[in-house]
Structures are given as structure tokens and as C-alpha cells.
């Protein structure tokens, strides 16, 4: 879902978190994962969020600082419950992931994310798509 400004985006992320959804922030400072790890994480996140998972891609200026630094953690499901950030539990359902250390346009990041979600489902299914 597209939001007009950072304030709307922050409110939308908070609303998803309040509903118990898992939120994954895409940012170059997040944790890099292999496709296999991305697949494992994605299904873990779906379990944690009651089959609700939101990926957040920042605009031209990146993610708003209040999302990046308000209790986020470089998250791996194996470290569940271990926070690295501050800010109470506001980031408890918020994860930080990097698609690459390179910078992409918003549109390209969406395309790359969609392909990785498809690849993750095919890895889970055991098809030959990933190889």
C-alpha cells in the first residue's frame, strides 16, 4: 500500500503491529539473507503474524527514522525475543531486512521482493525453480 508521506507510513506500520502482524522493513542496513534463509524467515514470520506479513519499502529518502530506529532489530527467527534496539516493545513485531547493500528504486525493490517471495514459496514447495 502506498502512503503519501512518512507520517502516514509510520501510522500504517504501527496499525499493522497493533493487529499482531509481522512487519519487515526493507533497508540496506538490515540483515542480508540467502534465498533459502529468506524462505525460512518468511514462513516463520507468517506463523508469528497469524498469516499476516507486511514488507515495507521506503520512498526516495529511504525509511523514516522513527521506523528504522524505534526499537527495530536485525531479526532472525532463531533469535526470537532478543532485541537489539531501544524503544520498549514498539518494534517487537518489526524486523529489518536488506535485499542488497546496493540502492534500488522503489519500483525495482518491489519487483525484486515479489520475485524473492515467489522463489521462497517454490523453495518451500521443493520445485526446481530455485536451482
Secondary structure, 3 states (H helix, E strand, C coil): CCCCCHHHHHHHHHHHHHCCCEEEEEEEEEEECCHHHHHHHHHHHHHHCCCCEEEEECECCECCHHHHHCCCECCCHHHCCCCCCCCCCCCCCEEEEECCCCCCCHHHHHHHHHHHHHHHHHHHHCCCCCC
